[in-house]
């Protein structure tokens, strides 16, 4: 009887743990709108991944946190800086831990990234031609904002809002 219970219990654990049943990597495609040949960096807590020329694809390691995307090309600036943030989402298999894996299973799935995915696999990070005057002015304003942040005059949230407003 105990042996049967142990077999069923082991099978339940193995079939409901995302770390065992799900991939920890996923393919992400990046394009920069009408601009081709930009270099993009995708970053999360597991590392940084590079697309050497857009449009292009890269394998990223899943993490249970935000994926940040930045693309650069000489003479161009982000047309929509908000496009550079992809929020993770829990995979369905990770919820099997609630019933079978318990706290240990949840912790393992979250720490390995196997319990999360990025639902947006085709990323559009549009670039636009930079104007020399506005680019220099915005760079100066961003540097000033960063100094205020570093000195504790403004919060990270205030900095992020001001940065977004400047870049839009």
N, C-alpha and C positions, 0 to 999 in steps of 0.2 A: 504494500500500500504506500509506504513512504517513498519507495523507489519510483512508483508511478507519479506521485506528487512532484518529486524532484525533477523528473523528465519533463513534465508539463510546465512546471515553473521555469525551468531553464529555457525551454522553447519559447515561452511567452516573453522572457527577457530578451532573447535574441531577435525576435520578430518585431519588437516595438522600440528598439533603441536606434535612433538616427545615426549614432556613431558607427554602428555596425551595418545598417541597411542603406545608408545614404552616402553619396559622394561628398567630399569636403571641398571640391573645386567646382567652379562653373565658368563657362565661357561668357565673356562680355564683349559686345561689339560697340565701337565708338565711331561716330561721324561728327563732322564739324559744319554741317549744313553745306552751303555752296563752296566753302573753302576746303581744299584738299591739301594734304601734305603737312598737316600740323602734328606735333608730338604731344601725346597725352599721357598723363600719369594717373593711375587709379590706386588709391591708398586706403587701407583699413588697418586694424590692429595686428593683422597677420603679415603685413608687408606692403611693398609698393610694386606695381606692375605697369609695364610700359607698352604703349602702342607707338611705334616709331614713325608711322605715317598714316594719317587718316584718309579714307576710312580704313579701319582695321579691327582686329579682334585680339583678345588676350585671355588666358586662363587666370582667374583670380582664386585665391583661397578664401572660402566663405568665413565670415566672422559675424558674431552676433552684435554688430555695431554698424555705424554708418560707413558707406563707401564714398570717398571724396574723389571727384574727378576734376582735373585741371588740364587744359590744353593750351599750347602756346605755338605761335608762329610769328616770325618777325613781321611787324607792320600791322598786326591784328590784335584785337582785344576781345574779351568775352562779350557776346551780345546779350547773354542772359546768365549771369553768374549763379543764379539759383539752380540752374540745370546741373551744377556740379556736385549734387548731393543726392545719394540714393540710400534710402533707409532699408534696413534688413527686415525680414519677416520670418516668423517661425515656420518650420516645415511641419507638415502633418504628423510625420512619424515621431517627432520629438514629443508630441502629446501622449504617446504610449507610455512615457515615463511616469505620467501622473498615476496610472493604474499599476504598472509593472516595475518600472525602474527606480522609482522613488527619487529622493533628493540627489543621490549619487549619479543616477542616470541623467538627470537634468543638468547637473554640474558638468558632467563629461561632455554632453552634447553641446552645451554653451561654450565650454572652454576650447573644444576642438573646432567649433564652427559648423559641425555637421548638423546641428539642430536648426540652422538658419539658412536663408537664401536671400538673394537680391531679386525681387520680382521683376524689376525692369532690366532686361538683358540687352536691349538695344538702346544705347545712350546717345542722345543728340546734344552736343555741347556747341551751340552755334557761335561762330566768330564773326566779327565785323572789322572793317578797315578802321585803323586808329587814326584819329586826328591829332596832329602833333601838339597843338595848344591844349586841348582837353586832356590828353594823356599826361602831359607834364604837370598840369594843375592837379589832376586826380592823384597822381603819384605823390605829390607834395602833401595833399590832404590826407592820404592814407598813411604816410609816414608820421604826420602830426597826430593822427588818431592812434596809431600804434604806440607812440610815446605816451599819450594820455592813458592808454590801457596799461602799459608797462609800469607807469608811475602810480597806478591805482586810482586815478581821477575818475575813470569810467569803468564800467563792468564789461565782461566779455560779451554779454547780450547787447549792451549799448554799442559796443564796437562793431559787432556783427550787423546790426541794423543800419548803422551809419555807413559801413562798408558797402552793404547791399544797395543802399540809396545812391551812393557815389557811382557805383559801377553800372547801374541801370540807366 
